[in-house]
Amino acid sequence: MIAPPSGAHIWLAAGNTDLRRGFTGLSALVQTVLEHDPFSGHVFVFRGRRGDLIKLLWWDGDGLCLFAKRLERGRFVWPRAENGTVALTRAQLSMLLEGIDWRRPVRTAAPQMAV
C-alpha cells in the first residue's frame, strides 16, 4: 500500500458499511456520520457486513484514493461498537490489512531486564 504522510491519522469507522459505495458515497459518510473532513489527508477505513472486505479512503493531496482488500479466508477484526470511530496506529493498520487481531497482538518474547 502507498503510505500516507507521517502526520495522517487513521480512523476506523465502527459498525458495518454498505461497501457498494464509492468515492462520493464514502466521502459523504465521512462528512456526515463520522464528522471529519475527507480531504484532510487522514485515512478512513470501512468494513462490509460479511467482514471479509474493507475499503480505505484517503486524500493524497491531488485526489481521493480508494483501496479495497478482500480476505480469501477469515474476517477482518473489528470493534464491537456500532457507531463512531476508532483511531489506529500505522502498525495496527498493517496488522488489520494482514487479517491479524490488531487489538491484542502477541509478542514473540517477553521483555527482559537489560544489564
Protein Blocks (a to p, Z undefined) as FASTA:
>chain_A
ZZddfklccdddehjddfkbcfklmmmmmmmmnopafknopacddddfkopaccddddeh
jaccddddddfbdcddddfbfgdcddddfklmmmmmnopafklccdfbdcdddZZ
